[in-house]
Amino acid sequence: MISDPNLIVGLEHAEDAGVYKLRDDLAIIQTVDFFTPIVDDPYTFGQIAVTNALSDVYAMGGRPLTAVNIVCFPAKTMDMSILRQILQGGLDKMREAGVLLIGGHSVQDEEPKYGLSVIGVIHPDRVLLNRGGRAGDKLILTKPLGTGIVSTALKGGLADEALVAKSTMYMTTLNKKAAELMLEMPDIHACTDITGFGFLGHACEMIEDSDVGMLIHAASVPFFPEIQALVVKEIVPGGLERNRQYRSKLIEADPACPDWLVDIMFDPQTAGGLLFALPEKQAEALIGRMHSEGIAEAAIVGEIISKPKGKIRILYP
């Protein structure tokens, strides 16, 4: 394991990004993320990819500052106008976030891929980790689940246009406002963003090998209601089952909780919401503030508990 006195966050525990201290009052956050298209429209794909990449910085409590493009594109077989639309979508989303694009790198590839390497800034004493929740803390999730299921249905030509539009809207919504409101609270004890490992997978990272556990109130977890029928028909991404197999030993689900709902909580997300832990009184106040600021789906979905340690219990209803 690499060691350096200025390395605040490295490879130790699946954190959302790396953090390196430059001086006593300044550290940089560094992350990278890119993937293949999950929607048909190139411009929208660019927006989603940038929203997803910037989210890691917000999850650490930081402010994204600069970015470089990472591009793979089949220039010999696909019209370059498609690439221009992808890059324009990404650039527009970076401008919305106040992030400066300073360069990039491209390679010839058989399948398009796009994303960013991002640098953000933060005070070294204010870095948020995905662990550190305390017994009694409430858990807030800021976006509904289901983007992976919707993307799978879209690829199969089985997704309703209105559902795709709803999913796309959330995937192109920056976590910037949610992070700013979160950081107004004095005691955020842990934070992560929900991406490829799904809600339960990232929740497991918050309590694995720790002195606390987690209680999830399944009926309070926001998701797209329309995806229930898709899950029942087993229209789900392969990553959902991989997430379940990887983390099932840490999870104790109430027998009354429907299988389809547990599936949704394992659904791999793209540009998902923030999941964070904070004291109960602050959580109640913050939820009201988020709702008034337009983050309508934000919800208290559970709490940190003292035992069983390193386990997640799912209650229903």
ZAVEXLO-574885 format. One record per residue (C-alpha): x, y, z; residue in three letters; residue number from 1. Coordinates in nm, 4 decimals. Example, Ala and Ser with C-alpha at 12.3 -4.5 7.8 and 13.67 -1.06 7.14 Angstrom:
BEGIN
(r (1.2300, -0.4500, 0.7800), ALA, 1),
(r (1.3670, -0.1060, 0.7140), SER, 2),
// end
This chain:
BEGIN
(r (0.0000, 0.0000, 0.0000), MET, 1),
(r (0.1326, 0.3423, -0.0992), ILE, 2),
(r (0.2004, 0.5697, 0.1980), SER, 3),
(r (0.2562, 0.9444, 0.2011), ASP, 4),
(r (0.2071, 1.1892, 0.4900), PRO, 5),
(r (-0.0022, 1.4159, 0.2673), ASN, 6),
(r (-0.2269, 1.1392, 0.1328), LEU, 7),
(r (-0.5582, 1.1836, 0.3146), ILE, 8),
(r (-0.7574, 0.9287, 0.1137), VAL, 9),
(r (-0.6049, 0.6610, -0.1083), GLY, 10),
(r (-0.6792, 0.2988, -0.1896), LEU, 11),
(r (-0.7551, 0.1857, 0.1640), GLU, 12),
(r (-1.1322, 0.1538, 0.1583), HIS, 13),
(r (-1.3194, 0.1984, -0.1703), ALA, 14),
(r (-1.3677, 0.5721, -0.1232), GLU, 15),
(r (-1.5287, 0.7766, -0.3990), ASP, 16),
(r (-1.2097, 0.9672, -0.4846), ALA, 17),
(r (-0.8526, 1.0259, -0.3736), GLY, 18),
(r (-0.7573, 1.3255, -0.1596), VAL, 19),
(r (-0.4089, 1.4783, -0.1309), TYR, 20),
(r (-0.3144, 1.7651, 0.1017), LYS, 21),
(r (-0.1274, 2.0530, -0.0624), LEU, 22),
(r (-0.1094, 2.2740, 0.2447), ARG, 23),
(r (-0.2765, 2.2999, 0.5839), ASP, 24),
(r (-0.5866, 2.4683, 0.4422), ASP, 25),
(r (-0.6093, 2.3089, 0.0956), LEU, 26),
(r (-0.6354, 1.9590, -0.0478), ALA, 27),
(r (-0.7171, 1.8319, -0.3944), ILE, 28),
(r (-0.9726, 1.5635, -0.4768), ILE, 29),
(r (-0.8984, 1.3500, -0.7816), GLN, 30),
(r (-1.1308, 1.1086, -0.9596), THR, 31),
(r (-1.1968, 0.9546, -1.3016), VAL, 32),
(r (-1.5029, 0.7956, -1.4598), ASP, 33),
(r (-1.6121, 0.7063, -1.8141), PHE, 34),
(r (-1.8454, 0.4530, -1.9754), PHE, 35),
(r (-2.0364, 0.3498, -2.2870), THR, 36),
(r (-2.3645, 0.5179, -2.3932), PRO, 37),
(r (-2.6724, 0.4293, -2.1883), ILE, 38),
(r (-2.9145, 0.6497, -2.3842), VAL, 39),
(r (-2.9625, 0.6976, -2.7582), ASP, 40),
(r (-2.9139, 1.0735, -2.7773), ASP, 41),
(r (-2.5414, 1.1721, -2.7949), PRO, 42),
(r (-2.5851, 1.5117, -2.6315), TYR, 43),
(r (-2.7728, 1.3603, -2.3377), THR, 44),
(r (-2.5100, 1.0872, -2.3039), PHE, 45),
(r (-2.2442, 1.3571, -2.2682), GLY, 46),
(r (-2.4440, 1.5281, -1.9963), GLN, 47),
(r (-2.4972, 1.2036, -1.8048), ILE, 48),
(r (-2.1304, 1.1069, -1.8225), ALA, 49),
(r (-2.0207, 1.4424, -1.6804), VAL, 50),
(r (-2.2874, 1.4403, -1.4083), THR, 51),
(r (-2.1686, 1.0956, -1.3045), ASN, 52),
(r (-1.7988, 1.1880, -1.2993), ALA, 53),
(r (-1.8473, 1.5069, -1.0975), LEU, 54),
(r (-2.0562, 1.3262, -0.8370), SER, 55),
(r (-1.7534, 1.1683, -0.6684), ASP, 56),
(r (-1.6181, 1.5118, -0.5780), VAL, 57),
(r (-1.9521, 1.6212, -0.4326), TYR, 58),
(r (-1.9658, 1.2994, -0.2300), ALA, 59),
(r (-1.6321, 1.3850, -0.0661), MET, 60),
(r (-1.7664, 1.7270, 0.0340), GLY, 61),
(r (-1.5576, 1.9086, -0.2240), GLY, 62),
(r (-1.5970, 2.1526, -0.5099), ARG, 63),
(r (-1.5047, 2.0272, -0.8595), PRO, 64),
(r (-1.2675, 2.2713, -1.0247), LEU, 65),
(r (-1.1137, 2.1398, -1.3490), THR, 66),
(r (-1.1629, 1.8433, -1.5790), ALA, 67),
(r (-1.0119, 1.6723, -1.8826), VAL, 68),
(r (-1.2136, 1.4724, -2.1331), ASN, 69),
(r (-1.1596, 1.0997, -2.1828), ILE, 70),
(r (-1.2880, 0.9903, -2.5232), VAL, 71),
(r (-1.2986, 0.6596, -2.7097), CYS, 72),
(r (-1.4664, 0.6828, -3.0510), PHE, 73),
(r (-1.4981, 0.4734, -3.3708), PRO, 74),
(r (-1.4030, 0.7579, -3.6054), ALA, 75),
(r (-1.3827, 0.5243, -3.9067), LYS, 76),
(r (-1.7376, 0.3936, -3.8762), THR, 77),
(r (-1.9367, 0.6634, -3.6935), MET, 78),
(r (-2.0080, 1.0204, -3.8004), ASP, 79),
(r (-1.7945, 1.2752, -3.6170), MET, 80),
(r (-2.1025, 1.4898, -3.5596), SER, 81),
(r (-2.2053, 1.2347, -3.2963), ILE, 82),
(r (-1.8813, 1.2935, -3.1082), LEU, 83),
(r (-1.9316, 1.6689, -3.1300), ARG, 84),
(r (-2.2757, 1.6315, -2.9728), GLN, 85),
(r (-2.1381, 1.4135, -2.6906), ILE, 86),
(r (-1.8667, 1.6676, -2.6150), LEU, 87),
(r (-2.1104, 1.9590, -2.6317), GLN, 88),
(r (-2.3426, 1.7892, -2.3847), GLY, 89),
(r (-2.0517, 1.7325, -2.1501), GLY, 90),
(r (-1.9239, 2.0878, -2.1866), LEU, 91),
(r (-2.2646, 2.2376, -2.1151), ASP, 92),
(r (-2.2977, 2.0303, -1.7998), LYS, 93),
(r (-1.9483, 2.1341, -1.6860), MET, 94),
(r (-2.0430, 2.4978, -1.7360), ARG, 95),
(r (-2.3530, 2.4441, -1.5235), GLU, 96),
(r (-2.1317, 2.2991, -1.2495), ALA, 97),
(r (-1.8770, 2.5817, -1.2744), GLY, 98),
(r (-1.6064, 2.3375, -1.3847), VAL, 99),
(r (-1.3321, 2.4406, -1.6294), LEU, 100),
(r (-1.2455, 2.1987, -1.9111), LEU, 101),
(r (-0.8685, 2.2197, -1.9599), ILE, 102),
(r (-0.7944, 1.9395, -2.2060), GLY, 103),
(r (-0.8506, 1.5768, -2.2882), GLY, 104),
(r (-0.7352, 1.2671, -2.4698), HIS, 105),
(r (-0.9000, 1.0532, -2.7367), SER, 106),
(r (-0.8331, 0.7118, -2.8872), VAL, 107),
(r (-0.9818, 0.5115, -3.1728), GLN, 108),
(r (-1.2125, 0.2415, -3.0355), ASP, 109),
(r (-1.4865, 0.0175, -3.1707), GLU, 110),
(r (-1.7415, 0.1464, -2.9183), GLU, 111),
(r (-1.7927, 0.5063, -2.8009), PRO, 112),
(r (-1.6930, 0.5846, -2.4442), LYS, 113),
(r (-1.6852, 0.9190, -2.2684), TYR, 114),
(r (-1.6147, 1.0620, -1.9260), GLY, 115),
(r (-1.3845, 1.2846, -1.7250), LEU, 116),
(r (-1.0859, 1.2996, -1.5018), SER, 117),
(r (-1.1781, 1.5609, -1.2419), VAL, 118),
(r (-0.9865, 1.7630, -0.9855), ILE, 119),
(r (-1.1703, 1.9302, -0.6996), GLY, 120),
(r (-1.0684, 2.1219, -0.3903), VAL, 121),
(r (-1.1530, 2.0916, -0.0210), ILE, 122),
(r (-1.0200, 2.1869, 0.3212), HIS, 123),
(r (-0.8208, 1.8892, 0.4580), PRO, 124),
(r (-1.0243, 1.8910, 0.7807), ASP, 125),
(r (-1.3596, 1.8754, 0.5997), ARG, 126),
(r (-1.3157, 1.5676, 0.3835), VAL, 127),
(r (-1.6184, 1.3356, 0.3957), LEU, 128),
(r (-1.5562, 0.9606, 0.3897), LEU, 129),
(r (-1.8024, 0.6838, 0.3137), ASN, 130),
(r (-1.7533, 0.5517, 0.6668), ARG, 131),
(r (-1.7908, 0.7274, 1.0003), GLY, 132),
(r (-2.1647, 0.7128, 1.0625), GLY, 133),
(r (-2.2596, 0.7053, 1.4314), ARG, 134),
(r (-2.5315, 0.5064, 1.6036), ALA, 135),
(r (-2.8488, 0.7152, 1.5984), GLY, 136),
(r (-2.7597, 0.8969, 1.2751), ASP, 137),
(r (-3.0299, 0.9162, 1.0109), LYS, 138),
(r (-2.9588, 0.8307, 0.6483), LEU, 139),
(r (-3.0708, 1.0587, 0.3651), ILE, 140),
(r (-3.0888, 0.9514, -0.0012), LEU, 141),
(r (-3.1301, 1.2376, -0.2488), THR, 142),
(r (-3.2399, 1.0687, -0.5749), LYS, 143),
(r (-3.4780, 0.7828, -0.6578), PRO, 144),
(r (-3.3466, 0.4425, -0.7675), LEU, 145),
(r (-3.4032, 0.2631, -1.0944), GLY, 146),
(r (-3.1813, 0.4119, -1.3662), THR, 147),
(r (-3.0074, 0.0807, -1.4375), GLY, 148),
(r (-3.3377, -0.1008, -1.4839), ILE, 149),
(r (-3.4699, 0.1746, -1.7101), VAL, 150),
(r (-3.1525, 0.1688, -1.9225), SER, 151),
(r (-3.1847, -0.2087, -1.9621), THR, 152),
(r (-3.5481, -0.1749, -2.0674), ALA, 153),
(r (-3.4500, 0.0982, -2.3147), LEU, 154),
(r (-3.1912, -0.1268, -2.4798), LYS, 155),
(r (-3.4574, -0.3939, -2.5194), GLY, 156),
(r (-3.7126, -0.1513, -2.6631), GLY, 157),
(r (-3.9361, -0.2079, -2.3606), LEU, 158),
(r (-3.9183, 0.1275, -2.1853), ALA, 159),
(r (-4.1996, 0.3806, -2.1841), ASP, 160),
(r (-4.0917, 0.7200, -2.3209), GLU, 161),
(r (-4.2137, 0.9036, -2.0121), ALA, 162),
(r (-4.0161, 0.6715, -1.7844), LEU, 163),
(r (-3.7014, 0.7157, -1.9928), VAL, 164),
(r (-3.7465, 1.0931, -1.9763), ALA, 165),
(r (-3.7850, 1.0799, -1.5987), LYS, 166),
(r (-3.4764, 0.8615, -1.5547), SER, 167),
(r (-3.2753, 1.0840, -1.7878), THR, 168),
(r (-3.3785, 1.3944, -1.5957), MET, 169),
(r (-3.2335, 1.2509, -1.2750), TYR, 170),
(r (-2.9177, 1.1232, -1.4460), MET, 171),
(r (-2.8492, 1.4730, -1.5790), THR, 172),
(r (-2.9200, 1.6448, -1.2465), THR, 173),
(r (-2.5987, 1.7440, -1.0733), LEU, 174),
(r (-2.5529, 1.6585, -0.7060), ASN, 175),
(r (-2.4253, 2.0144, -0.6645), LYS, 176),
(r (-2.7335, 2.1596, -0.4938), LYS, 177),
(r (-2.7808, 1.8528, -0.2721), ALA, 178),
(r (-2.4155, 1.8707, -0.1666), ALA, 179),
(r (-2.4337, 2.2433, -0.0918), GLU, 180),
(r (-2.7400, 2.1969, 0.1280), LEU, 181),
(r (-2.5857, 1.8944, 0.2986), MET, 182),
(r (-2.2721, 2.0896, 0.3815), LEU, 183),
(r (-2.4768, 2.3586, 0.5568), GLU, 184),
(r (-2.5341, 2.1026, 0.8326), MET, 185),
(r (-2.2641, 2.1043, 1.1041), PRO, 186),
(r (-2.2359, 1.7279, 1.1514), ASP, 187),
(r (-2.2223, 1.5182, 0.8353), ILE, 188),
(r (-2.0555, 1.1990, 0.9545), HIS, 189),
(r (-2.0354, 0.9955, 0.6314), ALA, 190),
(r (-2.1275, 1.0339, 0.2657), CYS, 191),
(r (-2.1127, 0.8454, -0.0618), THR, 192),
(r (-2.2861, 0.8592, -0.3987), ASP, 193),
(r (-2.4944, 0.5760, -0.5402), ILE, 194),
(r (-2.3503, 0.4384, -0.8629), THR, 195),
(r (-2.2569, 0.0967, -1.0011), GLY, 196),
(r (-2.2793, -0.1077, -0.6811), PHE, 197),
(r (-2.6382, 0.0016, -0.6240), GLY, 198),
(r (-2.7962, 0.1481, -0.3130), PHE, 199),
(r (-2.7313, -0.1574, -0.0938), LEU, 200),
(r (-2.3813, -0.2116, -0.2304), GLY, 201),
(r (-2.2706, 0.1402, -0.1446), HIS, 202),
(r (-2.4543, 0.1229, 0.1874), ALA, 203),
(r (-2.2501, -0.1885, 0.2680), CYS, 204),
(r (-1.9308, 0.0097, 0.2106), GLU, 205),
(r (-2.0446, 0.2509, 0.4819), MET, 206),
(r (-2.0635, -0.0167, 0.7544), ILE, 207),
(r (-1.8407, -0.3050, 0.6402), GLU, 208),
(r (-1.5838, -0.4072, 0.9074), ASP, 209),
(r (-1.7004, -0.1207, 1.1293), SER, 210),
(r (-1.8398, -0.0840, 1.4820), ASP, 211),
(r (-2.1891, 0.0038, 1.3570), VAL, 212),
(r (-2.4646, -0.1443, 1.1437), GLY, 213),
(r (-2.7449, -0.0020, 0.9354), MET, 214),
(r (-3.1226, -0.0234, 0.9365), LEU, 215),
(r (-3.3037, 0.0468, 0.6081), ILE, 216),
(r (-3.6766, 0.1204, 0.5974), HIS, 217),
(r (-3.7538, -0.0277, 0.2566), ALA, 218),
(r (-4.0888, 0.1481, 0.2242), ALA, 219),
(r (-3.9124, 0.4865, 0.2552), SER, 220),
(r (-3.6565, 0.4277, -0.0216), VAL, 221),
(r (-3.7501, 0.6377, -0.3282), PRO, 222),
(r (-3.7642, 0.4674, -0.6680), PHE, 223),
(r (-3.9456, 0.5044, -1.0002), PHE, 224),
(r (-4.2826, 0.3312, -0.9405), PRO, 225),
(r (-4.3020, 0.2236, -1.3056), GLU, 226),
(r (-4.0041, -0.0106, -1.2718), ILE, 227),
(r (-4.1824, -0.2540, -1.0421), GLN, 228),
(r (-4.3475, -0.4214, -1.3425), ALA, 229),
(r (-4.0129, -0.4410, -1.5244), LEU, 230),
(r (-3.8430, -0.6109, -1.2300), VAL, 231),
(r (-4.1264, -0.8611, -1.1894), VAL, 232),
(r (-4.0733, -0.9510, -1.5580), LYS, 233),
(r (-3.6968, -0.9862, -1.4844), GLU, 234),
(r (-3.6040, -0.6964, -1.7102), ILE, 235),
(r (-3.2987, -0.6038, -1.5044), VAL, 236),
(r (-2.9279, -0.5386, -1.5741), PRO, 237),
(r (-2.6725, -0.8136, -1.5187), GLY, 238),
(r (-2.4962, -0.5914, -1.2678), GLY, 239),
(r (-2.7955, -0.6158, -1.0345), LEU, 240),
(r (-2.7439, -0.9852, -0.9735), GLU, 241),
(r (-2.3665, -0.9412, -0.9405), ARG, 242),
(r (-2.4268, -0.6747, -0.6757), ASN, 243),
(r (-2.6596, -0.9092, -0.4896), ARG, 244),
(r (-2.4158, -1.2003, -0.4960), GLN, 245),
(r (-2.1288, -0.9827, -0.3791), TYR, 246),
(r (-2.3077, -0.8264, -0.0818), ARG, 247),
(r (-2.5809, -1.0712, 0.0222), SER, 248),
(r (-2.3850, -1.1965, 0.3266), LYS, 249),
(r (-2.3984, -0.8505, 0.4851), LEU, 250),
(r (-2.7728, -0.8046, 0.4404), ILE, 251),
(r (-3.0659, -0.9387, 0.6429), GLU, 252),
(r (-3.3941, -0.8625, 0.4672), ALA, 253),
(r (-3.7327, -0.8826, 0.6365), ASP, 254),
(r (-3.9163, -1.1836, 0.4839), PRO, 255),
(r (-4.2127, -0.9511, 0.4274), ALA, 256),
(r (-4.0072, -0.7270, 0.1974), CYS, 257),
(r (-4.0993, -0.8058, -0.1670), PRO, 258),
(r (-3.8199, -0.9551, -0.3771), ASP, 259),
(r (-3.8752, -0.6935, -0.6466), TRP, 260),
(r (-3.8078, -0.4148, -0.3971), LEU, 261),
(r (-3.4833, -0.5747, -0.2797), VAL, 262),
(r (-3.3858, -0.6067, -0.6471), ASP, 263),
(r (-3.4398, -0.2340, -0.6970), ILE, 264),
(r (-3.2103, -0.1590, -0.4030), MET, 265),
(r (-2.9354, -0.3608, -0.5783), PHE, 266),
(r (-2.9887, -0.1895, -0.9144), ASP, 267),
(r (-2.6621, -0.0356, -1.0453), PRO, 268),
(r (-2.7153, 0.3371, -1.0826), GLN, 269),
(r (-2.5662, 0.5952, -1.3140), THR, 270),
(r (-2.5279, 0.9468, -1.1708), ALA, 271),
(r (-2.7309, 0.8448, -0.8658), GLY, 272),
(r (-2.7955, 1.0518, -0.5581), GLY, 273),
(r (-2.5969, 1.1132, -0.2421), LEU, 274),
(r (-2.6384, 0.8894, 0.0620), LEU, 275),
(r (-2.5199, 1.0428, 0.3874), PHE, 276),
(r (-2.5449, 1.0104, 0.7649), ALA, 277),
(r (-2.6124, 1.2899, 1.0127), LEU, 278),
(r (-2.7848, 1.3428, 1.3509), PRO, 279),
(r (-3.1635, 1.3025, 1.3582), GLU, 280),
(r (-3.2559, 1.6646, 1.4314), LYS, 281),
(r (-3.0346, 1.7909, 1.1514), GLN, 282),
(r (-3.1754, 1.5294, 0.9145), ALA, 283),
(r (-3.5330, 1.6411, 0.9717), GLU, 284),
(r (-3.4404, 2.0043, 0.9124), ALA, 285),
(r (-3.2371, 1.9218, 0.6022), LEU, 286),
(r (-3.5119, 1.7160, 0.4397), ILE, 287),
(r (-3.7487, 2.0116, 0.4699), GLY, 288),
(r (-3.4884, 2.2411, 0.3183), ARG, 289),
(r (-3.4160, 2.0029, 0.0312), MET, 290),
(r (-3.7824, 1.9679, -0.0546), HIS, 291),
(r (-3.8273, 2.3454, -0.0567), SER, 292),
(r (-3.5222, 2.3788, -0.2842), GLU, 293),
(r (-3.6612, 2.1371, -0.5420), GLY, 294),
(r (-3.4936, 1.8110, -0.4378), ILE, 295),
(r (-3.8359, 1.6568, -0.4038), ALA, 296),
(r (-3.7418, 1.2878, -0.3860), GLU, 297),
(r (-3.4892, 1.3251, -0.1027), ALA, 298),
(r (-3.5911, 1.1003, 0.1860), ALA, 299),
(r (-3.4785, 0.9658, 0.5209), ILE, 300),
(r (-3.4352, 0.5983, 0.4348), VAL, 301),
(r (-3.2866, 0.4508, 0.7503), GLY, 302),
(r (-3.0438, 0.4947, 1.0346), GLU, 303),
(r (-2.7093, 0.3867, 1.1737), ILE, 304),
(r (-2.7457, 0.1335, 1.4576), ILE, 305),
(r (-2.5035, -0.0052, 1.7152), SER, 306),
(r (-2.5714, -0.3703, 1.6341), LYS, 307),
(r (-2.5491, -0.5989, 1.4523), PRO, 308),
(r (-2.2113, -0.4528, 1.3589), LYS, 309),
(r (-2.1125, -0.4565, 0.9945), GLY, 310),
(r (-2.4583, -0.5699, 0.8825), LYS, 311),
(r (-2.7597, -0.4110, 0.7127), ILE, 312),
(r (-3.1124, -0.4962, 0.8269), ARG, 313),
(r (-3.3984, -0.4205, 0.5889), ILE, 314),
(r (-3.7366, -0.3584, 0.7514), LEU, 315),
(r (-4.0710, -0.3640, 0.5720), TYR, 316),
(r (-4.3064, -0.1882, 0.5643), PRO, 317),
// end
